[in-house]
């Protein structure tokens, strides 16, 4: 990736020239492209650039921009892929101003204008609704997220987008898995690709393979105007923060543990879990020699 003259999107102009940053940037692009391909975020008909006269139209993605490090990374990497001809879709950045006290409303519009990024800024005071509905002392995140998602789906329809694209990364996905495990009593997390309840829009998470630390390093190195995620003041004591601390502790004692756990989410074995809805335990039959096991016990198995 050589940035000669205008051979780069404005989002990358002024990027550090150090070897370390170049490796980081290449890793972000590689991992994002891998997630897009692994989870089929591009229809077969648009995997290659549309040929003149072919009659095919390019999909349009609504790229959600909060102003945090993750969404800036998402925006930049998707535009990098598009700039290189590797992502044949149209991108529309969108920020939903939810009326949080102290939100710097001019930061993102000015940034997007400067970078020449097509965008839509929407104001919806969902903060007041959340304040009214959520009891004192409770966190706002769940209701705030639902209201935000509903507005983003509406905007996507109005703008003719086929997908809403979010900046959740590998660590978000891991944390959600453990929150469901510890507090929800289920094995589930945020999938990289899903269809909304109405069945008319996709939701994509192209940063699914990207580490949070890489997003942080990238956005700070690019000096993007980061807006904090704690403007509402409801973040302290969240279950997610507790899970993050646990994962941080494991990672500190065993570097690379997060990536091992993430790989496990991509290597599920229903026959070695306990959900009869996923595997027909009742239909198992003895059809091999005595003592034969098709799959050997997993680590930690006990007699």
MIROZA-294231 format. One record per residue: residue in one letter; y, x, z of N, C-alpha, C in turn. Coordinates in pm, whole numbers, plus 50000, padded with zeros to 5 digits. Example, Ala and Ser with C-alpha at 12.3 -4.5 7.8 and 13.67 -1.06 7.14 Angstrom:
BEGIN
<A,<49431,51319,50780>,<49550,51230,50780>,<49670,51320,50780>>;
<S,<49775,51285,50708>,<49894,51367,50714>,<50003,51290,50787>>;
% end
This chain:
BEGIN
<X,<49882,50084,50000>,<50000,50000,50000>,<50124,50088,50000>>;
<X,<50176,50117,49886>,<50295,50199,49876>,<50414,50109,49851>>;
<X,<50518,50125,49930>,<50636,50040,49920>,<50743,50112,49842>>;
<X,<50728,50115,49712>,<50824,50184,49627>,<50927,50084,49576>>;
<X,<51054,50111,49604>,<51161,50026,49555>,<51144,49883,49598>>;
<X,<51136,49791,49500>,<51123,49650,49530>,<50978,49604,49532>>;
<X,<50885,49700,49532>,<50743,49665,49527>,<50691,49621,49663>>;
<X,<50765,49534,49728>,<50723,49486,49860>,<50804,49363,49894>>;
<X,<50746,49275,49971>,<50819,49157,50015>,<50924,49197,50118>>;
<X,<51041,49129,50120>,<51146,49163,50217>,<51100,49165,50362>>;
<X,<50996,49089,50396>,<50947,49088,50533>,<50897,49225,50578>>;
<X,<50867,49314,50481>,<50816,49446,50515>,<50917,49557,50491>>;
<X,<51035,49523,50446>,<51134,49627,50424>,<51179,49685,50558>>;
<X,<51193,49817,50560>,<51230,49883,50684>,<51111,49910,50774>>;
<X,<50990,49888,50723>,<50870,49913,50804>,<50859,50060,50838>>;
<X,<50807,50091,50956>,<50786,50232,50991>,<50698,50302,50889>>;
<X,<50721,50429,50869>,<50644,50506,50770>,<50536,50591,50835>>;
<X,<50513,50572,50963>,<50412,50653,51032>,<50272,50616,50984>>;
<X,<50182,50712,50994>,<50042,50687,50958>,<49982,50579,51045>>;
<X,<50017,50580,51172>,<49963,50480,51266>,<50002,50339,51223>>;
<X,<50128,50319,51185>,<50171,50185,51145>,<50105,50144,51014>>;
<X,<50094,50236,50920>,<50030,50203,50793>,<49886,50159,50814>>;
<X,<49815,50225,50906>,<49677,50185,50937>,<49675,50046,51000>>;
<X,<49772,50020,51089>,<49780,49889,51153>,<49802,49780,51049>>;
<X,<49895,49804,50960>,<49928,49706,50857>,<49809,49679,50766>>;
<X,<49741,49783,50724>,<49623,49765,50639>,<49514,49688,50713>>;
<X,<49498,49718,50842>,<49396,49648,50920>,<49429,49498,50930>>;
<X,<49555,49466,50952>,<49595,49326,50962>,<49568,49252,50831>>;
<X,<49604,49313,50721>,<49583,49251,50591>,<49434,49236,50563>>;
<X,<49356,49341,50593>,<49212,49337,50567>,<49143,49228,50651>>;
<X,<49178,49220,50779>,<49112,49124,50866>,<49153,48981,50832>>;
<X,<49278,48962,50794>,<49323,48828,50756>,<49256,48783,50628>>;
<X,<49249,48873,50532>,<49181,48839,50407>,<49034,48809,50432>>;
<X,<48971,48883,50521>,<48830,48861,50552>,<48808,48722,50613>>;
<X,<48899,48680,50703>,<48886,48547,50764>,<48904,48438,50660>>;
<X,<49001,48455,50571>,<49025,48356,50465>,<48901,48341,50378>>;
<X,<48837,48452,50345>,<48719,48446,50259>,<48596,48397,50336>>;
<X,<48579,48445,50458>,<48461,48408,50537>,<48454,48258,50561>>;
<X,<48568,48196,50589>,<48570,48055,50626>,<48619,47963,50513>>;
<X,<48623,48016,50391>,<48650,47931,50276>,<48783,47860,50281>>;
<X,<48888,47931,50314>,<49020,47869,50320>,<49083,47850,50181>>;
<X,<49024,47913,50082>,<49067,47893,49944>,<48957,47819,49869>>;
<X,<48995,47712,49800>,<48898,47641,49718>,<48851,47732,49605>>;
<X,<48733,47704,49556>,<48677,47787,49449>,<48772,47798,49330>>;
<X,<48843,47688,49299>,<48928,47687,49182>,<49053,47770,49194>>;
<X,<49086,47816,49317>,<49210,47893,49333>,<49185,48030,49392>>;
<X,<49061,48077,49390>,<49033,48211,49442>,<49094,48318,49353>>;
<X,<49106,48287,49223>,<49167,48380,49129>,<49299,48321,49081>>;
<X,<49394,48406,49041>,<49521,48356,48992>,<49501,48252,48882>>;
<X,<49583,48148,48885>,<49572,48040,48788>,<49611,48092,48650>>;
<X,<49527,48068,48551>,<49554,48112,48416>,<49655,48019,48350>>;
<X,<49744,48072,48268>,<49840,47987,48197>,<49769,47879,48116>>;
<X,<49818,47758,48131>,<49761,47648,48055>,<49631,47594,48112>>;
<X,<49588,47647,48225>,<49461,47601,48282>,<49471,47462,48341>>;
<X,<49593,47419,48373>,<49612,47285,48425>,<49588,47273,48574>>;
<X,<49554,47381,48640>,<49528,47377,48784>,<49659,47399,48860>>;
<X,<49673,47338,48974>,<49792,47355,49055>,<49758,47438,49178>>;
<X,<49856,47513,49226>,<49835,47597,49343>,<49847,47512,49469>>;
<X,<49761,47538,49566>,<49776,47471,49695>,<49905,47516,49763>>;
<X,<49952,47436,49856>,<50071,47470,49933>,<50034,47466,50081>>;
<X,<50065,47573,50153>,<50034,47581,50295>,<50162,47573,50378>>;
<X,<50156,47497,50485>,<50265,47491,50582>,<50237,47595,50691>>;
<X,<50313,47704,50691>,<50291,47814,50785>,<50381,47793,50906>>;
<X,<50320,47765,51020>,<50395,47728,51140>,<50450,47853,51209>>;
<X,<50579,47851,51233>,<50649,47967,51289>,<50718,47927,51419>>;
<X,<50669,47982,51530>,<50728,47952,51661>,<50835,48053,51699>>;
<X,<50829,48171,51639>,<50918,48280,51678>,<50850,48380,51770>>;
<X,<50723,48358,51799>,<50647,48454,51879>,<50586,48562,51791>>;
<X,<50532,48664,51856>,<50477,48778,51783>,<50364,48738,51688>>;
<X,<50282,48641,51730>,<50167,48601,51649>,<50211,48531,51521>>;
<X,<50307,48439,51531>,<50347,48366,51412>,<50426,48455,51316>>;
<X,<50502,48552,51368>,<50568,48647,51279>,<50464,48730,51203>>;
<X,<50361,48773,51274>,<50255,48850,51209>,<50187,48768,51102>>;
<X,<50156,48643,51134>,<50094,48553,51036>,<50181,48539,50912>>;
<X,<50308,48512,50931>,<50399,48493,50818>,<50405,48616,50730>>;
<X,<50418,48733,50792>,<50431,48857,50716>,<50303,48889,50639>>;
<X,<50189,48876,50704>,<50063,48915,50640>,<50029,48819,50526>>;
<X,<50053,48690,50544>,<50027,48596,50435>,<50117,48625,50315>>;
<X,<50242,48658,50341>,<50331,48692,50230>,<50291,48825,50166>>;
<X,<50238,48916,50246>,<50186,49041,50190>,<50070,49013,50094>>;
<X,<49977,48928,50137>,<49864,48893,50051>,<49911,48821,49925>>;
<X,<50006,48729,49942>,<50060,48658,49826>,<50130,48754,49731>>;
<X,<50209,48847,49788>,<50284,48945,49710>,<50190,49034,49628>>;
<X,<50074,49065,49687>,<49977,49150,49619>,<49888,49073,49522>>;
<X,<49910,48942,49508>,<49828,48863,49418>,<49692,48826,49473>>;
<X,<49675,48840,49605>,<49546,48813,49668>,<49539,48676,49735>>;
<X,<49651,48605,49736>,<49654,48473,49798>,<49730,48378,49705>>;
<X,<49661,48316,49612>,<49726,48230,49513>,<49761,48091,49567>>;
<X,<49846,48088,49667>,<49896,47963,49724>,<50047,47977,49742>>;
<X,<50116,47862,49752>,<50257,47861,49786>,<50270,47845,49937>>;
<X,<50363,47918,49995>,<50381,47918,50140>,<50516,47859,50178>>;
<X,<50513,47767,50273>,<50636,47708,50327>,<50637,47730,50478>>;
<X,<50729,47813,50525>,<50740,47837,50669>,<50805,47716,50735>>;
<X,<50760,47683,50854>,<50815,47567,50924>,<50829,47598,51072>>;
<X,<50947,47572,51124>,<50968,47579,51268>,<51004,47441,51320>>;
<X,<50933,47401,51426>,<50961,47273,51491>,<51036,47301,51622>>;
<X,<51163,47270,51623>,<51246,47284,51743>,<51221,47161,51829>>;
<X,<51155,47182,51944>,<51114,47070,52028>,<51212,47039,52141>>;
<X,<51330,47096,52132>,<51433,47063,52229>,<51417,47131,52364>>;
<X,<51345,47242,52368>,<51330,47315,52493>,<51464,47375,52536>>;
<X,<51495,47369,52664>,<51622,47426,52712>,<51629,47575,52680>>;
<X,<51740,47617,52625>,<51761,47758,52597>,<51701,47808,52468>>;
<X,<51641,47718,52387>,<51582,47763,52262>,<51693,47807,52166>>;
<X,<51686,47931,52117>,<51791,47983,52027>,<51773,47928,51885>>;
<X,<51834,47815,51860>,<51807,47738,51738>,<51848,47809,51610>>;
<X,<51936,47907,51617>,<51983,47971,51494>,<51901,48093,51454>>;
<X,<51817,48143,51544>,<51746,48269,51518>,<51654,48259,51397>>;
<X,<51566,48161,51396>,<51468,48151,51288>,<51530,48113,51154>>;
<X,<51621,48014,51148>,<51684,47986,51018>,<51754,48107,50959>>;
<X,<51824,48182,51041>,<51894,48301,50990>,<51795,48408,50944>>;
<X,<51688,48426,51018>,<51586,48524,50982>,<51521,48487,50849>>;
<X,<51482,48360,50834>,<51412,48316,50714>,<51503,48321,50591>>;
<X,<51630,48287,50609>,<51726,48298,50499>,<51740,48444,50456>>;
<X,<51753,48532,50552>,<51769,48674,50523>,<51648,48729,50448>>;
<X,<51530,48682,50484>,<51406,48732,50424>,<51370,48660,50294>>;
<X,<51447,48560,50258>,<51418,48486,50135>,<51289,48407,50142>>;
<X,<51254,48359,50259>,<51130,48284,50278>,<51158,48134,50268>>;
<X,<51093,48061,50177>,<51109,47915,50173>,<51071,47855,50308>>;
<X,<51153,47764,50359>,<51127,47715,50494>,<51185,47576,50516>>;
<X,<51138,47516,50624>,<51192,47389,50672>,<51206,47398,50823>>;
<X,<51323,47363,50873>,<51348,47358,51017>,<51358,47212,51057>>;
<X,<51277,47173,51154>,<51272,47033,51197>,<51306,47024,51345>>;
<X,<51393,46930,51380>,<51425,46909,51522>,<51365,46777,51567>>;
<X,<51283,46785,51671>,<51226,46667,51736>,<51222,46693,51886>>;
<X,<51292,46615,51963>,<51301,46638,52107>,<51176,46586,52178>>;
<X,<51067,46657,52159>,<50945,46621,52230>,<50947,46669,52374>>;
<X,<51035,46765,52403>,<51043,46818,52540>,<51079,46708,52639>>;
<X,<51173,46622,52603>,<51212,46513,52692>,<51097,46416,52715>>;
<X,<51019,46393,52611>,<50903,46304,52623>,<50802,46364,52720>>;
<X,<50776,46494,52705>,<50680,46562,52792>,<50729,46560,52936>>;
<X,<50855,46586,52958>,<50911,46584,53093>,<50895,46448,53158>>;
<X,<50907,46344,53079>,<50897,46207,53131>,<50752,46170,53162>>;
<X,<50659,46216,53080>,<50520,46172,53091>,<50436,46257,53187>>;
<X,<50467,46386,53199>,<50383,46476,53278>,<50429,46476,53423>>;
<X,<50338,46451,53519>,<50376,46451,53660>,<50434,46585,53704>>;
<X,<50517,46582,53805>,<50578,46704,53858>,<50470,46801,53905>>;
<X,<50488,46928,53873>,<50394,47031,53915>,<50283,47057,53816>>;
<X,<50267,46970,53716>,<50164,46991,53615>,<50224,47067,53496>>;
<X,<50138,47134,53420>,<50186,47208,53304>,<50205,47114,53185>>;
<X,<50296,47152,53097>,<50332,47067,52984>,<50249,47094,52859>>;
<X,<50171,47201,52860>,<50116,47255,52736>,<50031,47155,52657>>;
<X,<49943,47080,52722>,<49851,46993,52649>,<49925,46885,52571>>;
<X,<50012,46811,52639>,<50086,46705,52572>,<50184,46762,52471>>;
<X,<50249,46872,52507>,<50343,46937,52416>,<50272,46975,52286>>;
<X,<50151,47030,52299>,<50075,47072,52182>,<50038,46954,52093>>;
<X,<49995,46842,52155>,<49956,46724,52077>,<50075,46668,52000>>;
<X,<50191,46660,52065>,<50310,46609,51998>,<50353,46702,51885>>;
<X,<50345,46832,51911>,<50382,46928,51807>,<50288,46916,51687>>;
<X,<50158,46907,51713>,<50061,46898,51604>,<50085,46773,51519>>;
<X,<50113,46660,51585>,<50139,46537,51510>,<50258,46550,51418>>;
<X,<50365,46613,51466>,<50483,46632,51383>,<50456,46728,51268>>;
<X,<50377,46833,51293>,<50346,46928,51187>,<50261,46864,51078>>;
<X,<50168,46778,51115>,<50089,46706,51016>,<50181,46617,50931>>;
<X,<50274,46550,50996>,<50368,46464,50922>,<50450,46547,50822>>;
<X,<50501,46660,50868>,<50582,46746,50782>,<50499,46797,50665>>;
<X,<50374,46835,50692>,<50286,46884,50586>,<50269,46778,50478>>;
<X,<50250,46653,50519>,<50235,46546,50420>,<50363,46528,50340>>;
<X,<50476,46529,50409>,<50603,46511,50341>,<50631,46622,50240>>;
<X,<50583,46742,50269>,<50608,46857,50183>,<50498,46881,50080>>;
<X,<50399,46794,50076>,<50291,46809,49979>,<50199,46926,50007>>;
<X,<50183,46961,50134>,<50095,47072,50173>,<49953,47023,50195>>;
<X,<49857,47107,50164>,<49717,47072,50186>,<49665,47125,50318>>;
<X,<49740,47217,50381>,<49692,47278,50505>,<49808,47313,50597>>;
<X,<49782,47301,50725>,<49871,47350,50830>,<49810,47480,50881>>;
<X,<49889,47587,50883>,<49838,47720,50914>,<49899,47769,51044>>;
<X,<49814,47805,51139>,<49858,47844,51274>,<49828,47992,51300>>;
<X,<49899,48049,51397>,<49890,48191,51424>,<49796,48229,51538>>;
<X,<49699,48145,51570>,<49604,48181,51675>,<49518,48299,51631>>;
<X,<49501,48395,51720>,<49428,48517,51688>,<49295,48523,51762>>;
<X,<49226,48637,51748>,<49094,48655,51808>,<49094,48627,51958>>;
<X,<49195,48678,52029>,<49198,48664,52175>,<49223,48520,52216>>;
<X,<49305,48446,52140>,<49323,48303,52167>,<49190,48230,52157>>;
<X,<49113,48263,52054>,<48985,48198,52032>,<48888,48230,52146>>;
<X,<48884,48355,52189>,<48797,48393,52301>,<48839,48323,52430>>;
<X,<48969,48322,52457>,<49018,48258,52580>,<48984,48110,52582>>;
<X,<48997,48043,52467>,<48964,47901,52460>,<48816,47878,52484>>;
<X,<48733,47968,52432>,<48589,47956,52456>,<48559,47961,52606>>;
<X,<48617,48057,52676>,<48588,48071,52819>,<48653,47960,52900>>;
<X,<48767,47908,52856>,<48825,47793,52925>,<48733,47672,52914>>;
<X,<48676,47651,52796>,<48580,47541,52780>,<48454,47565,52862>>;
<X,<48411,47692,52869>,<48291,47726,52946>,<48313,47706,53095>>;
<X,<48425,47757,53145>,<48452,47753,53289>,<48499,47616,53338>>;
<X,<48578,47549,53257>,<48646,47427,53303>,<48604,47301,53228>>;
<X,<48553,47316,53105>,<48520,47198,53025>,<48373,47165,53017>>;
<X,<48288,47258,53061>,<48144,47234,53057>,<48088,47221,52917>>;
<X,<48143,47297,52822>,<48092,47293,52686>,<48112,47428,52618>>;
<X,<48030,47454,52518>,<48045,47574,52437>,<48125,47537,52313>>;
<X,<48252,47568,52314>,<48340,47531,52204>,<48464,47619,52208>>;
<X,<48528,47634,52092>,<48653,47707,52087>,<48735,47654,51971>>;
<X,<48841,47724,51933>,<48925,47684,51820>,<48864,47739,51692>>;
<X,<48817,47655,51602>,<48756,47706,51479>,<48863,47759,51383>>;
<X,<48825,47856,51299>,<48920,47908,51201>,<48961,47805,51096>>;
<X,<48876,47704,51076>,<48906,47603,50975>,<48852,47469,51022>>;
<X,<48933,47366,51012>,<48886,47231,51043>,<48967,47130,50962>>;
<X,<48919,47006,50963>,<48989,46896,50898>,<49045,46806,51007>>;
<X,<49168,46757,50990>,<49229,46672,51091>,<49157,46538,51099>>;
<X,<49189,46461,51204>,<49118,46336,51227>,<49135,46238,51113>>;
<X,<49250,46241,51046>,<49274,46150,50935>,<49200,46192,50808>>;
<X,<49153,46316,50807>,<49075,46364,50694>,<49155,46401,50571>>;
<X,<49288,46420,50587>,<49370,46449,50469>,<49433,46587,50471>>;
<X,<49412,46664,50578>,<49473,46797,50588>,<49374,46896,50650>>;
<X,<49379,47019,50601>,<49308,47128,50667>,<49398,47191,50772>>;
<X,<49335,47252,50871>,<49404,47337,50967>,<49337,47473,50963>>;
<X,<49415,47578,50935>,<49361,47712,50920>,<49416,47805,51028>>;
<X,<49332,47902,51066>,<49373,48010,51156>,<49333,48144,51092>>;
<X,<49414,48193,50998>,<49376,48315,50925>,<49374,48442,51010>>;
<X,<49435,48439,51129>,<49433,48558,51215>,<49312,48559,51308>>;
<X,<49210,48483,51276>,<49094,48468,51364>,<49028,48601,51399>>;
<X,<49034,48700,51309>,<48971,48829,51334>,<49068,48932,51390>>;
<X,<49193,48894,51410>,<49298,48990,51449>,<49317,48993,51600>>;
<X,<49327,49113,51656>,<49347,49129,51800>,<49492,49101,51837>>;
<X,<49512,49041,51954>,<49647,49011,52001>,<49732,49138,52011>>;
<X,<49671,49246,52057>,<49745,49372,52072>,<49801,49420,51938>>;
<X,<49728,49396,51830>,<49776,49437,51698>,<49895,49351,51655>>;
<X,<49891,49222,51686>,<50006,49136,51656>,<50130,49185,51731>>;
<X,<50110,49220,51857>,<50222,49266,51939>,<50280,49397,51885>>;
<X,<50192,49490,51853>,<50240,49619,51800>,<50313,49601,51667>>;
<X,<50259,49515,51584>,<50318,49496,51452>,<50457,49431,51461>>;
<X,<50466,49319,51533>,<50593,49246,51539>,<50702,49330,51604>>;
<X,<50666,49408,51706>,<50766,49492,51772>,<50806,49609,51683>>;
<X,<50711,49666,51611>,<50744,49776,51521>,<50837,49731,51409>>;
<X,<50820,49605,51365>,<50906,49550,51260>,<51038,49499,51315>>;
<X,<51051,49497,51449>,<51174,49453,51514>,<51210,49309,51477>>;
<X,<51109,49225,51465>,<51134,49083,51440>,<51196,49020,51565>>;
<X,<51284,48921,51549>,<51353,48859,51664>,<51261,48765,51742>>;
<X,<51184,48820,51834>,<51082,48743,51906>,<51146,48648,52007>>;
<X,<51101,48523,52003>,<51146,48420,52097>,<51035,48399,52200>>;
<X,<51064,48406,52329>,<50958,48392,52431>,<50897,48253,52430>>;
<X,<50772,48245,52479>,<50698,48118,52480>,<50706,48048,52615>>;
<X,<50794,48093,52704>,<50800,48035,52838>,<50933,47966,52865>>;
<X,<50998,47918,52760>,<51129,47855,52779>,<51121,47730,52865>>;
<X,<51006,47659,52859>,<50995,47535,52935>,<50967,47562,53082>>;
<X,<50932,47684,53118>,<50910,47719,53258>,<50781,47667,53316>>;
<X,<50685,47627,53232>,<50562,47566,53284>,<50440,47656,53266>>;
<X,<50460,47784,53243>,<50348,47871,53210>,<50275,47931,53331>>;
<X,<50342,47941,53445>,<50283,48008,53560>,<50158,47935,53608>>;
<X,<50054,48013,53638>,<49933,47956,53698>,<49843,47883,53602>>;
<X,<49866,47896,53474>,<49781,47828,53377>,<49639,47884,53380>>;
<X,<49542,47796,53351>,<49403,47840,53344>,<49386,47949,53238>>;
<X,<49463,47938,53129>,<49452,48039,53024>,<49493,48176,53075>>;
<X,<49593,48182,53158>,<49636,48310,53213>,<49527,48370,53303>>;
<X,<49460,48284,53378>,<49351,48331,53463>,<49237,48388,53378>>;
<X,<49202,48318,53270>,<49097,48366,53180>,<49139,48497,53116>>;
<X,<49265,48507,53074>,<49315,48629,53013>,<49301,48748,53108>>;
<X,<49329,48726,53235>,<49317,48833,53334>,<49171,48878,53348>>;
<X,<49079,48782,53344>,<48937,48816,53352>,<48897,48902,53232>>;
<X,<48937,48858,53114>,<48902,48933,52992>,<48968,49070,52991>>;
<X,<49091,49078,53040>,<49159,49207,53049>,<49081,49303,53139>>;
<X,<49030,49249,53250>,<48954,49332,53342>,<48825,49383,53279>>;
<X,<48755,49294,53208>,<48632,49337,53140>,<48663,49443,53035>>;
<X,<48770,49422,52960>,<48807,49516,52854>,<48846,49652,52912>>;
<X,<48915,49651,53026>,<48955,49777,53088>,<48833,49857,53135>>;
<X,<48732,49786,53187>,<48613,49856,53237>,<48519,49894,53123>>;
<X,<48517,49814,53016>,<48429,49841,52903>,<48506,49820,52773>>;
<X,<48578,49918,52726>,<48656,49903,52603>,<48570,49856,52487>>;
<X,<48622,49758,52415>,<48547,49700,52304>,<48471,49574,52341>>;
<X,<48476,49536,52469>,<48400,49418,52514>,<48448,49290,52444>>;
<X,<48579,49277,52423>,<48631,49156,52357>,<48569,49139,52218>>;
<X,<48561,49248,52143>,<48507,49238,52008>,<48359,49203,52010>>;
<X,<48285,49256,52107>,<48143,49222,52120>,<48128,49072,52148>>;
<X,<48209,49020,52240>,<48201,48878,52273>,<48241,48793,52153>>;
<X,<48341,48838,52078>,<48382,48761,51960>,<48270,48756,51857>>;
<X,<48201,48869,51838>,<48089,48870,51744>,<47982,48771,51786>>;
<X,<47966,48751,51917>,<47866,48656,51966>,<47898,48514,51919>>;
<X,<48027,48482,51908>,<48066,48349,51861>,<48027,48328,51715>>;
<X,<48006,48438,51643>,<47966,48429,51503>,<47815,48447,51487>>;
<X,<47742,48450,51598>,<47599,48476,51594>,<47525,48381,51688>>;
<X,<47556,48252,51676>,<47495,48152,51763>,<47350,48127,51724>>;
<X,<47265,48107,51825>,<47123,48078,51802>,<47087,47949,51875>>;
<X,<47095,47836,51807>,<47070,47707,51872>,<46936,47699,51942>>;
<X,<46833,47769,51889>,<46700,47762,51950>,<46695,47834,52084>>;
<X,<46798,47915,52114>,<46802,47985,52241>,<46915,47935,52331>>;
<X,<46961,47815,52303>,<47052,47744,52391>,<46980,47621,52444>>;
<X,<47054,47525,52500>,<46987,47412,52565>,<47029,47276,52510>>;
<X,<47092,47273,52393>,<47142,47147,52340>,<47039,47085,52245>>;
<X,<46970,46977,52288>,<46869,46915,52201>,<46930,46849,52078>>;
<X,<47063,46833,52077>,<47128,46779,51959>,<47143,46882,51849>>;
<X,<47133,47010,51884>,<47145,47117,51786>,<47010,47172,51742>>;
<X,<46910,47157,51828>,<46778,47212,51795>,<46671,47115,51842>>;
<X,<46570,47093,51759>,<46463,46996,51788>,<46357,47061,51876>>;
<X,<46387,47068,52006>,<46289,47125,52100>,<46163,47040,52106>>;
<X,<46182,46907,52102>,<46066,46817,52113>,<45972,46834,51995>>;
<X,<46024,46879,51881>,<45941,46893,51763>,<45871,47027,51750>>;
<X,<45893,47116,51847>,<45826,47246,51842>,<45675,47229,51852>>;
<X,<45601,47306,51772>,<45455,47299,51773>,<45397,47438,51783>>;
<X,<45276,47447,51838>,<45206,47574,51848>,<45134,47601,51717>>;
<X,<45187,47698,51640>,<45124,47726,51511>,<45100,47874,51489>>;
<X,<45112,47957,51598>,<45089,48100,51584>,<44987,48149,51685>>;
<X,<44956,48277,51682>,<44861,48332,51779>,<44917,48325,51920>>;
<X,<44829,48327,52017>,<44870,48318,52156>,<44967,48430,52190>>;
<X,<45071,48393,52262>,<45166,48492,52308>,<45271,48529,52206>>;
<X,<45265,48473,52083>,<45360,48509,51979>,<45492,48436,52000>>;
<X,<45602,48511,51991>,<45736,48452,51998>,<45811,48491,51873>>;
<X,<45857,48392,51799>,<45931,48420,51675>,<46058,48498,51704>>;
<X,<46125,48464,51815>,<46247,48533,51854>,<46226,48594,51992>>;
<X,<46242,48722,52008>,<46222,48785,52138>,<46328,48741,52237>>;
<X,<46302,48754,52367>,<46401,48717,52468>,<46531,48795,52447>>;
<X,<46643,48731,52483>,<46773,48794,52471>,<46802,48878,52595>>;
<X,<46905,48959,52585>,<46948,49037,52702>,<46975,48944,52819>>;
<X,<46923,48981,52934>,<46947,48901,53053>,<46844,48792,53073>>;
<X,<46748,48778,52981>,<46646,48676,52997>,<46556,48709,53115>>;
<X,<46510,48606,53184>,<46423,48624,53299>,<46298,48538,53282>>;
<X,<46185,48585,53338>,<46060,48509,53329>,<46069,48384,53415>>;
% end
